[in-house]
Amino acid sequence: MFTAVLFSYAVIILTHKSYSTVFENLGNNFKMPGRSTSGSTGFISFSGVESALSSLKNFQSCISSGMDAASSVALDLVETQTEVSSEYSMDKAMIEFAIMDRELNHYIKAVQSAINHVKEERPEKIPDLKLLVEKNFVALQNKNSDTDFENNEKFVQFKQQLKELKKQYGLQGEREADGPEGVDEDMIVTQSQTNFICPITQLEMKKPVKNKVCGHTYEEEAIVRMIESKHRRRKKACCPKIGCSHTDVKMSDLVQDEALRRAIESHNKKRNRHSE
């Protein structure tokens, strides 16, 4: 388990070093477009800049993978009820990733804004593009707020799933749970067991997905099949949960519910042990 924790932090360090290198290369590429002896713009080629920018965007997938790894480790820690020092907290790791993601998005926007400025304005003299990017970047960074993380889908999903799994195990981590301490874990699972049943198949879910819009969960194969069937007939798919008002379920609304999947597996393992 400790190895997995270290792995998550190794991903953070490597990702940060990698895109820092691309930042530096990107800045150097801004010096590439030539200037005529008269100082006029002439023809400016942004191919080097755009190539570096494309490489920079690839690191978004690295950050996404890192967040997936940290989220998985965090759920493992809850499931095994393993404590780690605050230095290796997965909450801290996810915040690091979210900050990197925000910084990366701001830099990409700053670069694109600088390129568009030169292409649209066609100034008589080439401006200091690197300085222009830094100015745009700083302006975006100055607007940073903790509420930005609420727009990071993976970060929000991580917090929700962590809270749900702690609830399934009767843990009061971060004082999120209500009620008396020492709640019986079996009672918690029994109360939540109805959430294990797919509203479409009426069977226990094996690969649950959550609807980001209404919060209901379904067996992935069943809801995908239902949406595809409705779309073939050019109809909207309504949430199959009785009483739900969501009348247009899309594939993009669905996310893997890792916390629920783990809770179901844990419940089944206990049930099997009791039956032996």
VENCORHU-V728002 format. One record per residue. N is the residue number from 1. PHI is phi as a letter, one per 20 degrees, with the letter a starting at -180 (999 if undefined). Layout:
N:PHI
N:PHI
//
This chain:
1:999
2:f
3:f
4:f
5:f
6:f
7:f
8:f
9:f
10:f
11:f
12:f
13:f
14:f
15:f
16:f
17:f
18:f
19:f
20:f
21:f
22:f
23:g
24:f
25:f
26:f
27:f
28:f
29:f
30:f
31:e
32:f
33:g
34:f
35:c
36:f
37:f
38:e
39:n
40:f
41:f
42:l
43:d
44:d
45:d
46:d
47:g
48:f
49:f
50:f
51:f
52:f
53:f
54:f
55:f
56:f
57:f
58:f
59:f
60:f
61:f
62:f
63:f
64:f
65:f
66:f
67:f
68:f
69:f
70:f
71:f
72:f
73:f
74:f
75:f
76:f
77:f
78:f
79:f
80:e
81:l
82:e
83:d
84:c
85:f
86:g
87:f
88:d
89:f
90:f
91:f
92:f
93:f
94:f
95:f
96:g
97:f
98:f
99:f
100:f
101:f
102:f
103:f
104:f
105:f
106:f
107:f
108:f
109:f
110:f
111:f
112:f
113:f
114:f
115:f
116:f
117:f
118:f
119:f
120:e
121:e
122:l
123:f
124:f
125:d
126:f
127:f
128:f
129:f
130:f
131:f
132:f
133:f
134:f
135:f
136:f
137:f
138:f
139:f
140:f
141:f
142:f
143:e
144:g
145:b
146:f
147:f
148:g
149:f
150:f
151:e
152:e
153:g
154:f
155:f
156:f
157:f
158:f
159:f
160:f
161:f
162:f
163:f
164:f
165:f
166:f
167:f
168:f
169:e
170:m
171:e
172:d
173:g
174:m
175:l
176:e
177:e
178:d
179:n
180:f
181:f
182:m
183:f
184:f
185:f
186:f
187:f
188:f
189:f
190:f
191:f
192:e
193:f
194:f
195:f
196:e
197:e
198:f
199:f
200:e
201:e
202:m
203:d
204:f
205:f
206:d
207:c
208:f
209:c
210:d
211:e
212:f
213:e
214:d
215:n
216:e
217:d
218:b
219:f
220:g
221:f
222:f
223:f
224:f
225:f
226:f
227:f
228:f
229:f
230:f
231:f
232:f
233:e
234:l
235:c
236:e
237:e
238:e
239:f
240:f
241:f
242:g
243:n
244:f
245:e
246:f
247:d
248:b
249:f
250:d
251:g
252:f
253:f
254:e
255:c
256:f
257:d
258:f
259:f
260:f
261:g
262:f
263:f
264:f
265:f
266:f
267:f
268:f
269:f
270:f
271:f
272:f
273:f
274:f
275:e
276:f
//
